[in-house]
Amino acid sequence: MSVAASVLGYAGLGFLTRCYQLGIQKRNIFDNLGGHAMAMTAFGALGYYFHGLEGRQQELIQKKKEQILENRERLAARASAADE
């Protein structure tokens, strides 16, 4: 998923959340457009953060897998050396 799709998707969610909030309060949805802009900006920033978070998590998982494989190889080498 691209960065733009993440940001725009979460910004749209922010807009819908703000409209739902105003609907619950029975206020005019188009009364204060600044609130909509703030919600969209905040949710868009979250989308950007989550997009980068997925990449960082994948890198950490890959590094951890490599460490585990190295440890297994080292333990297997020790075990085979101890058997001889």
C-alpha positions as CSV (number, residue, x, y, z in Angstrom):
1,M,0.0,0.0,0.0
2,S,1.4,3.4,-0.9
3,V,2.0,6.3,1.4
4,A,-0.6,8.4,-0.3
5,A,-3.3,5.7,0.0
6,S,-2.6,5.3,3.7
7,V,-2.7,9.0,4.4
8,L,-5.8,9.7,2.3
9,G,-7.6,6.6,3.7
10,Y,-7.0,7.6,7.3
11,A,-7.8,11.3,6.5
12,G,-11.1,10.1,5.1
13,L,-11.7,8.1,8.3
14,G,-11.0,11.3,10.3
15,F,-13.6,13.2,8.2
16,L,-16.2,10.5,8.8
17,T,-15.4,10.3,12.5
18,R,-15.9,14.1,12.8
19,C,-19.2,14.0,10.9
20,Y,-20.4,11.1,13.1
21,Q,-19.4,13.1,16.2
22,L,-21.3,16.1,15.1
23,G,-24.3,13.9,14.1
24,I,-24.4,12.4,17.6
25,Q,-24.4,15.9,19.1
26,K,-27.1,16.9,16.6
27,R,-25.1,19.8,15.4
28,N,-24.8,21.1,11.8
29,I,-22.1,19.1,10.0
30,F,-20.8,22.1,8.1
31,D,-20.8,24.4,11.0
32,N,-17.1,24.4,11.8
33,L,-14.9,23.3,8.9
34,G,-11.8,23.9,10.9
35,G,-12.7,20.9,13.1
36,H,-12.9,18.7,10.0
37,A,-9.5,19.9,8.8
38,M,-8.0,19.2,12.3
39,A,-9.5,15.7,12.4
40,M,-8.3,14.9,8.9
41,T,-4.8,16.2,9.6
42,A,-4.5,14.1,12.8
43,F,-5.9,10.9,11.2
44,G,-3.7,11.5,8.1
45,A,-0.6,11.8,10.4
46,L,-1.6,8.5,12.0
47,G,-1.9,6.9,8.6
48,Y,1.6,8.1,7.7
49,Y,3.0,6.8,11.0
50,F,1.3,3.4,10.6
51,H,2.6,3.1,7.1
52,G,6.2,3.6,8.3
53,L,5.5,1.4,11.3
54,E,4.8,-1.7,9.2
55,G,8.1,-1.3,7.4
56,R,10.1,-0.9,10.6
57,Q,8.4,-4.0,12.1
58,Q,9.3,-6.1,9.1
59,E,12.9,-5.0,9.4
60,L,13.0,-5.9,13.1
61,I,11.4,-9.3,12.4
62,Q,13.9,-10.0,9.6
63,K,16.9,-9.2,11.9
64,K,15.5,-11.3,14.7
65,K,15.0,-14.3,12.3
66,E,18.7,-13.9,11.2
67,Q,19.8,-13.9,14.8
68,I,17.8,-17.0,15.6
69,L,19.2,-18.9,12.6
70,E,22.8,-17.9,13.5
71,N,22.2,-19.1,17.1
72,R,20.8,-22.4,15.9
73,E,23.8,-22.9,13.6
74,R,26.2,-22.1,16.4
75,L,24.4,-24.5,18.8
76,A,24.4,-27.2,16.2
77,A,28.1,-26.8,15.6
78,R,28.8,-27.0,19.4
79,A,26.6,-30.1,19.7
80,S,28.4,-31.8,16.8
81,A,31.8,-30.9,18.2
82,A,30.8,-32.2,21.7
83,D,29.7,-35.5,20.1
84,E,33.1,-36.1,18.5
